[in-house]
Amino acid sequence: MERDVADRVAAGIRAIPGVAGLHAGRFGEVALLYPRHRVRGLRVTPTVLEVHLVVDLAAPRPLPEISAQVRAVVADFLETEVDVFFADATGGPP
């Protein structure tokens, strides 16, 4: 995947209500690497694009709806299968 496409996919995903951000994994292992640039939270395998999310609990939405929107954003740029991982959450009630 080209860098500009990866950046646009990541920006579109971050704009989805209920998504607080993309999650890079415990050690930063979930990322697309480009010269002097890293797109955190996305990983390409031979068969699928993995999207690792941080969910915003302050904007509660059903996770299947968020997953569907993530897949729709990716489909605007790529024709590939998408696996969505809810890796972390933030913004819950006190």
ZISULVEN-V659702 format. One record per residue. N is the residue number from 1. RES is the residue in one small letter. SS is DSSP state (~ for helix, > for strand, _ for the rest). PHI is phi in radians with two decimals (NA if undefined). Layout:
n = <N:N>
res = <RES:RES>
ss = <SS:SS>
phi = <PHI:PHI>
This chain:
n = <1:2:3:4:5:6:7:8:9:10:11:12:13:14:15:16:17:18:19:20:21:22:23:24:25:26:27:28:29:30:31:32:33:34:35:36:37:38:39:40:41:42:43:44:45:46:47:48:49:50:51:52:53:54:55:56:57:58:59:60:61:62:63:64:65:66:67:68:69:70:71:72:73:74:75:76:77:78:79:80:81:82:83:84:85:86:87:88:89:90:91:92:93:94>
res = <m:e:r:d:v:a:d:r:v:a:a:g:i:r:a:i:p:g:v:a:g:l:h:a:g:r:f:g:e:v:a:l:l:y:p:r:h:r:v:r:g:l:r:v:t:p:t:v:l:e:v:h:l:v:v:d:l:a:a:p:r:p:l:p:e:i:s:a:q:v:r:a:v:v:a:d:f:l:e:t:e:v:d:v:f:f:a:d:a:t:g:g:p:p>
ss = <_:_:~:~:~:~:~:~:~:~:~:~:~:~:_:_:_:_:>:>:>:>:_:_:_:_:_:_:_:_:>:>:>:>:_:_:>:>:>:>:_:>:>:>:_:_:_:>:>:>:>:>:>:>:>:>:_:_:_:_:_:_:~:~:~:~:~:~:~:~:~:~:~:~:~:_:_:_:_:_:>:>:>:>:>:>:>:>:>:>:_:_:_:_>
phi = <NA:-1.26:-1.03:-1.15:-1.17:-1.05:-1.11:-1.22:-1.09:-1.08:-1.13:-1.12:-1.19:-1.10:-1.43:-1.26:-1.04:1.72:-1.83:-1.50:2.89:-1.77:-1.86:-1.52:1.55:-1.09:-2.03:1.35:-1.37:-1.73:-2.89:-1.68:-1.86:-2.27:-0.97:1.00:-2.71:-2.40:-1.89:-1.30:1.59:-2.07:-2.49:-1.79:-1.96:-1.06:-2.11:-2.70:-1.74:-1.62:-2.12:-1.88:-1.96:-1.91:-1.54:-1.67:-1.29:-1.29:-2.06:-1.10:-2.49:-1.07:-1.05:-1.06:-1.17:-1.09:-1.02:-1.10:-1.19:-1.05:-1.08:-1.16:-1.08:-1.07:-1.10:-1.16:-2.04:-2.41:-1.85:-2.66:-1.28:-2.19:-1.87:-1.84:-2.02:-1.63:-1.51:-2.80:-2.49:-2.58:1.37:-1.31:-1.10:-1.15>
